[in-house]
Amino acid sequence: MGPVFLGGDGRSGTTLLALLLHMHPHLSMMVELHFAGVKSLLNNRQFLARAERNGFDTAWMNHHLLHWPSELETFEEKCAFVEFLGREFMPSPRGTWGLKIMREIRCPERYAEVWPDAKFICIVRDPRDVYASQKQWPSWGYTSAHEAGKGWASIIQGADAFRSSHGDQLRFVMYEDVVSDPNPVIPGLWDWLGFTDWPEHVMLGNFLDMKLRHPMLESRVSHYSKEQLRGSLTTAAVGRWKNDLTEAEAREVIAYAGVLVKDFGYV
């Protein structure tokens, strides 16, 4: 079984879904490393901070980075190091690792060339709620309604094109379904990923009552969703655009998102 890559637009529930998937004892999900777009992993403070967020010791990381047998500059070289981290991240007896790749889910082909047996999950959220949530983070979020609509659509279109050409290697999940009732959603994904050996406490568990556990929740490195993920699942953020966007902004997001908003039932 290959690795699992999870992506979607920012503030679409990628971290929540990663931690829910991580609850299976045979799947170990890391949160984002954003390694693909950097020139090199060597002396890269942001990469080190994101690795620390996943529970890796910085001194341990520096040792392995400095002694790695390549310059860690090409995509393939960086992928080799990320796979090393994925395997080190797995506490026994977990056998499969995964990683959040965020918006890069729009181009899964790049990852599939390195890991032909990988599986990909794209989580989708109402683009109006995505924009309403990202407006809180102007340093990295969308700065206009039309940018939000176009960006959201490009992610879904890229993921869907890959699904069309690679059969059942990519699956879409809706954020609204996850927060409303994860009990059918998560086991369904585990089934699709090929996990058949489920411990009884997982098979019979109610995800709404389980406390999420992951190194990022204990890390000193901040994360936008950390405090929310320490609480209970809630649908409070579904439809937040009705309060946080103007009517004109909401219409503009929908206009630029195109027919996909109808395909997913958002209008």
N, C-alpha and C positions, 0 to 999 in steps of 0.2 A: 504494500500500500504506500502510495506517495504522500507528500505533504499536503496540507489543507491551507488554501489561501482565501482569506476573507476580505472583501472590500465593499466600498460604497462611498457615497458622498459624506463629507464631514457632518457630524451631528445627526447621523442616520441610525445610530444604535449599533455601530460596528463593535465597540468595546463591550457593550452588554452581551451581544451575541457571542463574541469570542469567549467571554467568561462563562456563559451558559454551556457552550460546547466543551469547554475545559473541564466541566464537571464529570465527564466520562473518564474513568480511570485509564483508558487506553489512548486518550488524545490529550496532548499538551499544547495549548495555544499561547503563543507570545503576542503581546500587543505590538504596535507599529515600531519599526526600526528606521523607516524612511532611508534605506541604504542605497536605493537604486540611483537617485539623482545627485549624489555627492561625488566629487572627483575621486576621492580615496577614503578608505576607512581609517587610514593611519592618521593619528593626531587630530581626529575629528571629535570635538567635544560634544556635539549634539548626538552623534552616534553612541558615544560612551554613556551619555546621560540616559538615552532611551534604553540602552542595554541594562543599565543600573535599575531603571524602572521595572524591568523584567526580572530583577533579582540577581543579576550578575555583578560580581565584585569588580570594581574598577581596576584594582591592581592585577587581578587575574586576567581581565580583558586586555590590559596593556601588555602583559607578558605574552599572551597568545598572538596579539596583533603584531608585536615586534618580531616574533619568531615565525610568523607565517611565511611559507615559501613562495610568496608572490607579493607584488606591490599593492594588491587589492584595489586596483583601479578599473579594470574591465568589469562589465556586468557579471560575466561568468566567474571571475575571481571572487567578487563580492558574494555571489550566490554560494560558492563553496564555503566561505566563512560563515554565512548565515545558516547553512545546513549544519555545520559544526556546532553552532550555538543551539540550534533546534534540538540536536541530539543530546547536548549537554543539559539542556533545559528540562528534559524529560526525567522526572523521578521514576525509579523502578516501581511497577512493571509497565509503565506507559511505552507504547511502541510506535506511535505516530505523532509527529509534531506539526504545528501549524503556525501561521503568521498573518496578522492584519497587514494588508497592502493598500488600504484606503482607495483613493481615486485611481490607482494603477490597475484596478479591476477592469478599467476600460480597455486595457491591452493585455489580456492574459496570455496571448501567444508567446510573449517574451519569456514568461515563466514556464510555459508548457514546453518550450524548446529545451530548457535546462532540466525540467522535471516532467517528462512525458506522461507519467501516471499520476500527476497531481490532480486534486479536485478543487474547484473554485466555487465560492458562495458570494453572491452579490445581494446585499440587503438594500431595500428600497424604502424610502419614506416620502410622504407627501412633500413635493418640492417647496410648497409655501411654508410648511413647518421647518424645512431645512433652512430656508432663507431667514425665517424669523429667529431661529436659534443661532445662526451664524452671525447675525448682525451684532451679537454681543462680543464677537471676537474679530474686530476690524483688522488685526495684524495678519490674519490668514483666511478669514471668511470672505464670502461674496460681498462686494461693495455696491451692487445695484440689483434690482429685481430681474432685469433682462439677463445679466451675467449669471444669476442664480438659475434661471430657467434653462439657459443654454448649457451651463456646466452640468446640471443634473441630467439633462437629456443625453449629453455626450457620453457620460459614464454608462448609462443604461444601454445606449445604442452599441457601444463597444463591447460590453459584456454579452449582449444579445447576439451580436454577430459571431462571437466566439462560440456561443451555445449552438447556433445554427450549423456551424461547421464541425463541431466536436461532440455532437450528440449529448450524452448525459454527463458530460464532464463539468458542467457549470449549472448551478441551480439558483434561482431567485427566491428570496424570502422577503416578506413585507414586515417592516418595523411594527406596524399597527397590530399584526397578528402575534408578534412576539410578546409585546407588552400586554395585550389583551388576555392571552392564554398560551404560555409557552409549552404547556403539557403535551399537546399534539405536535407542535412545531419541532422541538429539539429531538425527541425520539425519532421523528421522521427523518431528520437530517442524519442522525447517527446511523439509522438503517441504510440510508442512501450511501453513506461513507463506508459501509461494510462492516460495522461493528455488530457482531451477533452475540458476543460473550458479555452480557451485562450483569453486574452484581445485583442482588435482590434489592438493596437499598436504593439503587439508581432506577431500576425498572419500576418500582412501586412508589417512587418519590413524587411529591408534589412540588414542582419548581417554584411555585408562588411562595412556598414556605421555606425553601432552602436558602441558606446564607451563602452568598458567593464568596469564593476563596481564590486568591491569585496573588503572586508577589507584588504586582503593581498596587494593590490595595494597602500594602504595608510599607511600600517604598517611600523614601523621603523625597523622591522626585515627583513633582506635581503632575497632575493629569486633569484635563477638563471635566471628566466624568467621575472622578474618584468618589466624591461625597455622595453623589446620586446612587452609585453602585453599592454603597454600603447600606443603603436603605432597602425598602421593599419595592418590588415592581409596581409601577403605576401607569395609568393611561392619562395622567394629568397633562402631559405635553402633546397629546394628540389633538390637533385642531387649534394649537396655540396661535396660529396665524390670524385667527379671527379677532384676537385682541391686540396682537403685536404688529400687524401690517395694516396699511390703509387699503381701501378697496382697490385703488389704482395699482398699488404694488402687487396685490394678490392677482389681479387680472393680468398684469405684465408677466409675472412668473409663469402663469399658466400658458399665456400666449407663446412665450419662447420655449417652454418645455415641449410643446407640440402634442401630437396624438398619443404619446406615451402616457400622459396623465389619464387619458380615457382607458387605455389598455389596462392600467393598474387600478382603475375604478375610483380615481380621486376626484373626477368630475362626471 
